Every structure is written in C-alpha cells, then in structure tokens.
Amino acid sequence: MGTGIYLSARLGFFQLNLPKIIKNTLLGGSKSADGKTLSPLQTLTSTLAVTLGTGNIVALGTAIAFGGAGAVFWMVVSAFFGMATAYAETYTGMKLRRTKPDGSKFGGAFFYIDKALGGGWAKFFALCCILASLGMGNMTQMNALAVSLERGFGVPLWTSGLMGMTLVGLLVFGGAVMFGQVTEKVIPALSVVYIIGCLAVILVNISEVPGVFLRIIQEAFSVKAVGGGFLGTLLIRGMSWGFRRGIFSNEAGLGTAVIINCMSSEESASKQGMWASLAVFIDTVIICVLTAMAILVTGADKLGGDGATFASAAFGSAFGAYADMFLSACIALFAIATASGWSLFGSVCVEYLFGKRFLKPFMILFTLCCFIGATARLEIIWGLADIFNGLMAAPNLIALLIFGLKYNSIKMRD
C-alpha cells in the first residue's frame, strides 16, 4: 500500500481521471498483433483472463467471511493504489524488455529487479513465480473448478481433473499468441455474462442496496474491543482481508502481469501502463464489487460456509435452482483461463532462469498439476498462495521504489 500511495502521488493520482485512461486505451485504438506479439487489447483480455479467477468469486467470499463487509471497501482502496503500481511495473518492464531474434518480445519484473537489487533477487523472484504458478495459479484454480462442477452438475472430481488438464494443456502448448487470440474472444463475453448475473441478483434485492453501502462503510472503520483486547478487530481484519484478497484478485504489485504486458505490440510504455491500470480497475472495482454486492444484498454472508457457498446462495435469489449451474460454469471457465495464463508466467520465468530447453518439461509438469489440484485437498496450497504473493511482491515493490526514487524514471509519458 505504501508503494502504491507513493507511486500515485508521483504520477499525479492519474487514476482519478478514468476518462483519460479509457481514451488512451479502449477508445484510442489497439495496435494489431503481428503473430509474434499481442495487441494491447489482447494484453488486457489476457491479464483479465488470469485475474478473473477464483479471486473474484471464492476468495471474495472468503474476504467477507473473515474480514466482514468492510473488507470490500479496503479491496477498492487496494485497487485504487494498485492501479498506480500496475502502471509503474508495466512502464518499467516495457522500458527494459528485449526483442528476440524471431521478433517476439520478452520481458518481466526480473529485468528491473536485476538492475535495482541484483541478479540474486531477480532469480529469487522468478523462482517464486514458478512455484506460485504451480500452486496458486494452477492447483487452487483447478480445485475450485472441480468443486464447483461437482456442486453444480454432479461431475466427479477426477472427471473435472481430466477435462481441466486437457483444456489447459491445449492452451499451455498453444503459446502466448494463441492464448491472446482465445481470450480476446472469450473473456469479454464471459465477463459480460457474469456481470449481468450479478446485476440480476442486485436488482432482485434492490431495496437492500442502501443498507449494504452503509454497512460496508461502517464496518470498514468500525473499532470493537473483543475479549478485553485493545485493538479494533473488525478494522484490522477488514483491512487485512481486503488488501490480501485485493492483491490475490488483481495481482497489482506482484510483478506477474508485467510478463504479459511486455509481449504487447505497443511501443509506448506509458500507454501500455494505462492498459495495465485498466485491468486492475475492471477486475476489482467492477467485477469484485459487483460480486460482493450480490452476496451482501442477499444476506448470503450470514448463512455460514465458505466463499463458494456465499456466492451460490446469492445467485440462488435470482436464478433459483439454476444458480449453482450458472456459478459453476463461470468458476470453471474463469479457472481454466487463469491457470492457462499463469502457465505463461511460469514459462517465461523458467526460460529466464534455465533456458528454453526446460520449457517443455515445465509445461508437462504444469499440465499434470491440473489433475492433482482437482482431486487433492489443498488447504496448505491456499496458505502458500499468500506466502508466495508476499515473496514475489517484496523485491518487486522495492525495485519499483528504487526506480522511482533513485533513477527518477517512472513517468506518465515516454
């Protein structure tokens, strides 16, 4: 948060001028891809494909369960400052990316971490990213896919594992360009369908909306002593889970989305940075907030259970018996997209650390992990996901601070 606040101030709080961001991205035209790179629009849809996973549904419900309604407010705060972080890391990554002999672009946070902190920290970041891709980016997603399909359609876990492994494998071995082409067509449509579903739930319970907004604000700043303690637990828990799940959802500050953004055909680092900021806004401020509102207006968070249970109960108020099927299909598609995108992160880091000869073994391992994730109990993997987030974020954020303070090289123009 401190890095996000510093970068926001340095960049003139450009997030407040959302029309300018949209003008320079969606309304400004998107340079076409050339078969070796991704168009800026494809980098947006690819980034959203990665972030619009279980973080927007299952983890969002978890944040509310443990942090209260106030966690939603802190998720939005996290996203606001995260937009500046996403811009800065993409801008810096674009400045240091490299062009391969075949014309494709190769870049990532490890290049600017290397320059700011040294090669050891860059390699540490890349290793953590590889491990995170297998755990958070793969197995947790496939586990959510399998559990949701079992809940909604009665599909056995092993069947979901085989299906997920097959679909993800096709995208993994298809490469970044194929992934961008698929997400450009699928993600906008899937996002619109999910948004319509959330709006339907909210409209059915429209009378509850004012009270929910009031509850979010009250719990975001509520200080209550518990058991003779002296610290306000609701405030602390709300902030903690809001920030934690906000980062899990939009990944701003982790340095992962830099990899996809550096594959862009766009030559302007500042424009590509705005595409990265827009992805954070869409992911958290729009889709996460709509999911939270759907849960809170229906009172689903008071029923007990986990994040998926909250979402299922919420959508049940609008879709009845079909709620589980609608939600299961959305979670499954989001999970496949997220896992496939994380395979790109892991692959690029494998190439950076070990060279191209290890790419295929990693892709095979990644694909096999899909089946393991779908059929195994993953409580420890969810815990490790937060740990790897922190291990990646620390060197990435410190490097961004160094580039801002020492090199004075993060700007709103090229």
C-alpha positions as CSV (number, residue, x, y, z in Angstrom):
1,M,0.0,0.0,0.0
2,G,2.9,2.3,0.8
3,T,4.4,1.8,-2.6
4,G,1.0,2.3,-4.3
5,I,0.5,5.6,-2.4
6,Y,4.0,6.9,-3.3
7,L,3.6,6.0,-6.9
8,S,0.1,7.5,-7.0
9,A,1.4,10.8,-5.7
10,R,4.4,10.7,-8.1
11,L,2.1,10.1,-11.0
12,G,-0.3,12.8,-10.0
13,F,-3.1,10.5,-8.9
14,F,-3.9,9.8,-12.6
15,Q,-6.4,7.1,-11.5
16,L,-8.9,9.9,-10.7
17,N,-9.0,10.7,-14.4
18,L,-10.6,7.5,-15.6
19,P,-11.9,9.0,-18.8
20,K,-8.3,9.8,-19.8
21,I,-7.3,6.2,-19.2
22,I,-10.2,4.9,-21.3
23,K,-9.4,7.5,-24.0
24,N,-5.8,6.2,-24.2
25,T,-6.8,2.6,-24.2
26,L,-10.2,1.3,-25.3
27,L,-11.1,4.5,-27.3
28,G,-7.6,5.1,-28.5
29,G,-7.3,2.1,-30.8
30,S,-5.3,-1.1,-30.3
31,K,-2.3,-1.8,-32.4
32,S,-2.7,-5.1,-34.1
33,A,-0.6,-8.1,-33.3
34,D,1.9,-9.4,-35.8
35,G,1.8,-13.1,-34.9
36,K,4.8,-12.7,-32.6
37,T,3.3,-10.2,-30.2
38,L,0.0,-9.5,-28.6
39,S,-2.2,-6.4,-29.4
40,P,-2.7,-4.1,-26.4
41,L,-6.4,-5.3,-26.3
42,Q,-5.2,-8.9,-26.1
43,T,-2.8,-8.0,-23.2
44,L,-5.9,-6.6,-21.4
45,T,-8.0,-9.6,-22.0
46,S,-5.1,-11.9,-21.2
47,T,-4.5,-10.1,-18.0
48,L,-8.1,-10.3,-17.1
49,A,-8.2,-14.0,-18.0
50,V,-5.5,-14.5,-15.4
51,T,-7.0,-12.3,-12.7
52,L,-10.7,-13.1,-13.2
53,G,-10.4,-16.5,-11.5
54,T,-11.4,-17.7,-8.1
55,G,-10.2,-14.5,-6.6
56,N,-13.3,-12.8,-7.8
57,I,-15.8,-15.4,-6.5
58,V,-14.4,-17.8,-4.0
59,A,-11.7,-15.6,-2.4
60,L,-14.0,-12.6,-2.4
61,G,-16.5,-14.6,-0.3
62,T,-13.6,-15.6,2.0
63,A,-12.6,-12.0,2.5
64,I,-16.2,-11.1,3.6
65,A,-16.4,-14.2,5.8
66,F,-13.2,-13.4,7.7
67,G,-13.0,-9.6,7.3
68,G,-16.6,-8.6,7.3
69,A,-18.3,-6.3,4.8
70,G,-15.7,-3.6,5.4
71,A,-13.2,-5.8,3.5
72,V,-14.9,-4.7,0.3
73,F,-14.1,-1.1,1.0
74,W,-10.4,-1.9,1.6
75,M,-10.3,-4.0,-1.6
76,V,-11.4,-0.9,-3.5
77,V,-8.8,1.2,-1.8
78,S,-6.2,-1.5,-2.6
79,A,-7.3,-1.4,-6.3
80,F,-7.1,2.4,-6.5
81,F,-3.5,2.5,-5.4
82,G,-2.8,-0.8,-7.2
83,M,-3.7,1.0,-10.5
84,A,-0.6,3.1,-10.0
85,T,1.5,0.1,-9.1
86,A,0.3,-1.8,-12.1
87,Y,1.2,1.3,-14.3
88,A,4.6,1.6,-12.8
89,E,5.6,-2.0,-13.1
90,T,4.4,-2.2,-16.7
91,Y,6.1,1.1,-17.6
92,T,9.4,0.0,-16.1
93,G,9.1,-3.5,-17.6
94,M,8.4,-2.1,-21.1
95,K,11.5,0.1,-20.9
96,L,13.7,-2.9,-20.2
97,R,12.1,-5.6,-22.3
98,R,14.0,-7.3,-25.0
99,T,13.3,-8.4,-28.6
100,K,14.1,-12.0,-29.5
101,P,15.6,-12.9,-32.9
102,D,12.2,-14.1,-34.1
103,G,10.7,-10.7,-33.4
104,S,8.8,-11.6,-30.2
105,K,9.0,-9.6,-27.0
106,F,10.5,-10.9,-23.8
107,G,10.2,-9.1,-20.5
108,G,9.3,-9.2,-16.9
109,A,9.8,-7.8,-13.4
110,F,13.0,-9.8,-13.1
111,F,14.8,-7.5,-15.5
112,Y,14.2,-4.3,-13.4
113,I,14.7,-6.2,-10.2
114,D,18.1,-7.3,-11.5
115,K,19.0,-3.7,-12.3
116,A,17.7,-2.4,-8.9
117,L,18.6,-5.1,-6.5
118,G,20.9,-7.5,-8.3
119,G,20.7,-10.8,-10.1
120,G,20.2,-12.9,-7.0
121,W,16.9,-11.1,-6.1
122,A,15.8,-11.4,-9.8
123,K,16.3,-15.1,-9.7
124,F,14.6,-15.4,-6.4
125,F,11.5,-13.6,-7.8
126,A,11.5,-15.8,-10.9
127,L,11.7,-19.0,-8.8
128,C,8.8,-17.8,-6.5
129,C,6.8,-17.0,-9.6
130,I,7.4,-20.6,-11.0
131,L,6.3,-22.1,-7.7
132,A,3.3,-19.8,-7.4
133,S,2.2,-20.7,-11.0
134,L,2.1,-24.4,-10.0
135,G,0.2,-23.7,-6.7
136,M,-1.9,-20.5,-6.7
137,G,-2.0,-20.2,-10.5
138,N,-2.8,-23.9,-11.2
139,M,-3.8,-26.2,-8.4
140,T,-6.1,-23.8,-6.5
141,Q,-7.8,-22.9,-9.7
142,M,-8.4,-26.5,-10.7
143,N,-9.6,-27.3,-7.2
144,A,-12.2,-24.6,-7.4
145,L,-13.2,-25.8,-10.9
146,A,-13.6,-29.4,-9.7
147,V,-15.5,-28.5,-6.6
148,S,-17.8,-26.1,-8.4
149,L,-18.6,-28.6,-11.2
150,E,-19.3,-31.3,-8.6
151,R,-21.6,-28.9,-6.8
152,G,-23.4,-27.6,-9.9
153,F,-23.5,-30.6,-12.2
154,G,-22.5,-33.6,-10.1
155,V,-19.4,-34.1,-12.1
156,P,-16.8,-36.4,-10.3
157,L,-13.6,-34.7,-9.3
158,W,-11.4,-37.0,-11.4
159,T,-13.6,-36.2,-14.5
160,S,-13.2,-32.5,-13.9
161,G,-9.5,-33.0,-13.4
162,L,-9.1,-34.7,-16.8
163,M,-11.2,-32.1,-18.5
164,G,-9.3,-29.2,-16.9
165,M,-6.0,-30.9,-17.7
166,T,-6.9,-31.3,-21.3
167,L,-8.2,-27.8,-21.9
168,V,-5.4,-26.1,-20.0
169,G,-2.9,-28.3,-21.8
170,L,-4.1,-27.2,-25.2
171,L,-3.7,-23.5,-24.2
172,V,-0.4,-24.1,-22.5
173,F,1.2,-25.7,-25.5
174,G,-0.5,-23.3,-27.9
175,G,1.7,-20.4,-26.6
176,A,1.1,-16.8,-25.8
177,V,-0.2,-15.7,-29.2
178,M,-2.9,-18.4,-29.2
179,F,-3.8,-17.6,-25.6
180,G,-4.2,-13.9,-26.5
181,Q,-6.4,-14.8,-29.5
182,V,-8.7,-17.0,-27.4
183,T,-9.0,-14.5,-24.5
184,E,-9.8,-11.7,-26.9
185,K,-12.9,-13.6,-27.9
186,V,-13.9,-15.4,-24.8
187,I,-13.1,-13.1,-21.8
188,P,-15.3,-10.0,-22.9
189,A,-18.3,-12.3,-23.4
190,L,-17.8,-14.3,-20.2
191,S,-17.3,-11.1,-18.2
192,V,-20.5,-9.5,-19.6
193,V,-22.5,-12.7,-18.8
194,Y,-21.1,-12.7,-15.2
195,I,-21.8,-9.0,-14.7
196,I,-25.3,-9.4,-16.0
197,G,-25.8,-12.3,-13.5
198,C,-24.5,-10.1,-10.6
199,L,-26.8,-7.2,-11.7
200,A,-29.8,-9.5,-11.8
201,V,-29.2,-10.5,-8.2
202,I,-28.7,-6.9,-7.1
203,L,-31.9,-5.8,-8.9
204,V,-34.0,-8.5,-7.3
205,N,-32.8,-7.2,-3.9
206,I,-32.5,-3.5,-4.9
207,S,-34.2,-2.3,-1.7
208,E,-31.2,-3.7,0.3
209,V,-28.6,-1.7,-1.6
210,P,-28.5,1.5,0.6
211,G,-28.2,-0.5,3.8
212,V,-25.4,-2.6,2.3
213,F,-23.4,0.5,1.3
214,L,-23.9,1.9,4.8
215,R,-22.8,-1.5,6.3
216,I,-19.6,-1.5,4.2
217,I,-18.6,1.9,5.3
218,Q,-19.4,1.3,9.0
219,E,-17.6,-2.0,9.2
220,A,-14.6,-0.6,7.2
221,F,-13.9,1.9,10.0
222,S,-15.5,0.0,13.0
223,V,-13.4,-0.4,16.1
224,K,-14.6,-3.0,18.5
225,A,-12.8,-4.5,21.5
226,V,-13.1,-8.2,21.8
227,G,-12.4,-10.3,24.9
228,G,-10.8,-7.4,26.7
229,G,-8.4,-6.7,23.8
230,F,-7.3,-3.2,23.0
231,L,-7.2,-3.4,19.2
232,G,-10.2,-2.9,16.9
233,T,-10.6,-6.4,15.4
234,L,-13.1,-5.5,12.7
235,L,-11.0,-2.7,11.4
236,I,-7.8,-4.7,11.3
237,R,-9.4,-7.8,9.9
238,G,-11.3,-5.9,7.3
239,M,-8.1,-4.1,6.1
240,S,-6.1,-7.3,6.2
241,W,-8.5,-9.4,4.2
242,G,-9.4,-6.6,1.9
243,F,-5.8,-5.9,1.0
244,R,-4.9,-9.6,0.9
245,R,-7.8,-10.6,-1.4
246,G,-7.5,-7.5,-3.4
247,I,-3.9,-8.4,-4.3
248,F,-5.0,-12.1,-4.9
249,S,-7.7,-10.8,-7.3
250,N,-5.9,-8.1,-9.4
251,E,-2.2,-9.1,-8.6
252,A,-1.1,-5.5,-8.7
253,G,2.4,-5.3,-7.2
254,L,3.2,-8.9,-7.7
255,G,5.1,-8.2,-10.9
256,T,3.3,-11.1,-12.8
257,A,1.2,-9.1,-15.2
258,V,4.4,-7.3,-16.4
259,I,5.2,-10.5,-18.4
260,I,2.0,-10.3,-20.5
261,N,2.2,-6.6,-20.9
262,C,5.7,-6.8,-22.2
263,M,4.5,-9.1,-25.0
264,S,2.5,-6.2,-26.4
265,S,2.9,-4.7,-29.9
266,E,2.6,-1.3,-28.3
267,E,5.8,0.7,-28.3
268,S,4.7,3.4,-25.8
269,A,5.5,2.3,-22.2
270,S,3.0,4.9,-20.8
271,K,0.1,3.7,-23.0
272,Q,0.7,0.1,-22.1
273,G,0.9,1.1,-18.5
274,M,-2.6,2.5,-18.8
275,W,-3.8,-0.8,-20.2
276,A,-2.4,-2.5,-17.1
277,S,-4.2,0.0,-14.8
278,L,-7.5,-0.5,-16.6
279,A,-7.2,-4.3,-16.0
280,V,-7.0,-3.6,-12.2
281,F,-10.0,-1.3,-12.3
282,I,-12.2,-3.8,-14.2
283,D,-11.1,-6.7,-12.1
284,T,-11.6,-5.3,-8.7
285,V,-13.6,-2.1,-8.8
286,I,-16.2,-3.5,-11.2
287,I,-16.4,-7.3,-11.0
288,C,-15.2,-7.9,-7.4
289,V,-17.5,-5.1,-6.1
290,L,-20.5,-6.5,-8.0
291,T,-19.8,-10.0,-6.6
292,A,-19.6,-8.5,-3.1
293,M,-22.8,-6.6,-3.6
294,A,-24.6,-9.7,-4.8
295,I,-23.5,-11.6,-1.7
296,L,-24.3,-8.8,0.8
297,V,-27.7,-7.6,-0.6
298,T,-29.0,-11.2,-0.2
299,G,-27.5,-11.7,3.2
300,A,-25.7,-14.8,2.0
301,D,-22.7,-14.0,4.2
302,K,-24.8,-14.6,7.3
303,L,-25.6,-18.2,6.4
304,G,-22.3,-19.6,7.2
305,G,-20.0,-21.7,5.0
306,D,-17.2,-20.7,2.6
307,G,-16.8,-18.2,-0.2
308,A,-18.4,-20.5,-2.8
309,T,-21.4,-21.1,-0.5
310,F,-21.9,-17.4,-0.2
311,A,-21.9,-16.9,-4.0
312,S,-24.2,-19.9,-4.5
313,A,-26.7,-18.6,-2.0
314,A,-26.6,-15.1,-3.5
315,F,-27.2,-16.2,-7.1
316,G,-29.9,-18.5,-5.9
317,S,-32.1,-15.5,-5.1
318,A,-32.3,-14.6,-8.8
319,F,-31.7,-17.9,-10.6
320,G,-33.3,-20.4,-8.2
321,A,-32.3,-24.0,-8.9
322,Y,-30.1,-22.9,-11.8
323,A,-27.8,-20.8,-9.6
324,D,-25.3,-23.5,-8.9
325,M,-25.1,-24.4,-12.6
326,F,-24.6,-20.7,-13.6
327,L,-22.0,-20.1,-10.9
328,S,-20.2,-23.4,-11.5
329,A,-19.9,-22.7,-15.3
330,C,-18.5,-19.2,-14.6
331,I,-16.0,-20.5,-12.0
332,A,-14.9,-23.3,-14.3
333,L,-14.3,-21.1,-17.3
334,F,-12.5,-18.4,-15.2
335,A,-10.4,-21.1,-13.6
336,I,-9.2,-22.6,-16.9
337,A,-8.4,-19.1,-18.2
338,T,-6.5,-18.2,-15.0
339,A,-4.5,-21.4,-14.9
340,S,-3.6,-21.1,-18.6
341,G,-2.4,-17.5,-18.1
342,W,-0.3,-18.5,-15.1
343,S,1.4,-21.1,-17.3
344,L,2.8,-18.2,-19.3
345,F,4.2,-16.5,-16.2
346,G,5.8,-19.8,-15.1
347,S,7.2,-20.5,-18.6
348,V,8.8,-17.1,-19.1
349,C,10.4,-17.4,-15.6
350,V,11.6,-20.9,-16.5
351,E,13.2,-19.6,-19.7
352,Y,14.8,-16.7,-17.8
353,L,16.3,-19.0,-15.2
354,F,17.1,-22.2,-17.1
355,G,16.8,-21.5,-20.8
356,K,14.4,-22.8,-23.5
357,R,15.4,-26.5,-23.1
358,F,13.4,-26.7,-19.8
359,L,10.2,-25.2,-21.2
360,K,8.5,-28.4,-22.4
361,P,9.3,-30.3,-19.2
362,F,7.7,-27.4,-17.2
363,M,4.7,-27.4,-19.5
364,I,4.2,-31.1,-19.0
365,L,4.5,-30.7,-15.2
366,F,2.1,-27.8,-15.2
367,T,-0.5,-29.8,-17.1
368,L,-0.2,-32.8,-14.8
369,C,-0.6,-30.5,-11.7
370,C,-4.1,-29.6,-13.1
371,F,-5.3,-33.1,-12.3
372,I,-3.6,-33.1,-8.9
373,G,-5.2,-29.8,-8.0
374,A,-8.7,-31.0,-9.0
375,T,-8.5,-34.2,-6.9
376,A,-6.5,-33.3,-3.8
377,R,-7.2,-31.4,-0.6
378,L,-5.4,-28.1,-0.9
379,E,-5.7,-26.2,2.4
380,I,-2.0,-25.9,2.6
381,I,-1.8,-24.7,-1.1
382,W,-4.2,-21.8,-0.3
383,G,-2.0,-20.8,2.6
384,L,1.2,-21.0,0.5
385,A,-0.5,-18.8,-2.1
386,D,-0.5,-15.8,0.2
387,I,3.1,-16.6,1.2
388,F,4.3,-16.7,-2.5
389,N,2.4,-13.4,-3.1
390,G,4.4,-11.7,-0.5
391,L,7.7,-13.3,-1.6
392,M,7.2,-12.0,-5.1
393,A,5.8,-8.6,-4.1
394,A,8.7,-7.7,-1.7
395,P,11.5,-7.5,-4.3
396,N,9.2,-6.2,-7.0
397,L,7.9,-3.3,-4.9
398,I,11.3,-2.4,-3.5
399,A,12.7,-2.3,-7.1
400,L,9.9,0.0,-8.1
401,L,10.6,2.3,-5.2
402,I,14.3,2.4,-6.3
403,F,13.4,3.2,-9.9
404,G,11.1,6.0,-8.6
405,L,13.5,7.4,-6.0
406,K,16.9,6.8,-7.4
407,Y,16.6,6.6,-11.1
408,N,13.6,9.0,-11.3
409,S,12.4,7.0,-14.3
410,I,8.7,6.3,-13.7
411,K,6.6,8.9,-15.6
412,M,3.3,9.5,-17.2
413,R,4.9,10.0,-20.6
414,D,7.6,8.2,-22.6
